[in-house]
């Protein structure tokens, strides 16, 4: 029986993408990227209105499978193959239109930190730790870390984390804007599921358009982005959720999105 890396389950309106290789600290190998892409694509097609990215075991993700990498005859080529597969999986995850909430326990290291950066919202356990780790083993970043990290925490802080491999505590990650909430370790998955459930009850079309606008803002000129806002707003206004939201506000009653 093939050992899984990533498993998809759907619970009502929330899809769960779970890393399921705890005996290897959910380390990333060639198969991991393929399974992440398959699971993220299936989640997008499932009809789920929100996604939780979570992990089994004491560690969210220890980054690349260095033990496995060490057996490669041509290390550079093998790393490139693993990163290429991982990046296809990460693109599929980022392109999921509904909100993605990460639940992080233990450590998120290397490309595991990249997984965290790809999520829209992050709930971390009080003992969670975040570290780049790449230069500590003589490697450069992958897994979207060099793209997202400076956008999230700023260039100077991203350079510090990359050069020094400083370990951020959960509270520091919260202060730096890397995570949204810090909760008791035992509550991480439950709180992330609660956040995702609340988002799943919202206007998912408007959330998807908002997510796209915010993620694509730095690719546009101001004029281009203002035009994109107009078109997204037009689509929102023409949607059932948009009409319901405005009507509910005027009637001073709770909106019933997705009804």
C-alpha angles and dihedrals in degrees: 000000000000116000110237126226101184127022129192123209128167121215109187108298095348125082119206120211105194129188103222107184100092094150087067095039088255088287119184120248134156094282092050094067093048092049093046090054092048093047095045091048091049091048090053090052096043097083091242114153095210138015132219117205107203142152141220122235135024096307129055094211131332094203125238121012095249093174090057092042091056091067094058116115091213106030097187093052092046093050090050091052092049093046092048092053092045092050092053088053093048092050089053089050095048091047093057100115098212122075117283116209119193121211109203126192128168113353134349106196134174111331087004085069087051089058089053091050091052093058120091096223130016131208112190133191117240092251095046118128132197126203137161094213097174101111090044087072096036097262136120124234128278135157093077093292095123090049103044104028097067089045091053104039103015132259098275094052092044090053091049092051091047098045099040102028088225111184114233118212119220091257092050090048088053092050091048093050095247092121132028102212139016117206138166111294093244091055101051100101094039093050092046090051090048091051091047091047092053091050090047088060091055134084097291095186092055090044091052093049091046091050091051093049094050095045094047098042096102092052093061137068113238091258092050092048094048088053090050089052090053093052093045090049091049090053091047092050092050093050126096090240091053093051091045093049094052093044091049092050092051092046091046093233134120114276118245103213121190092016 
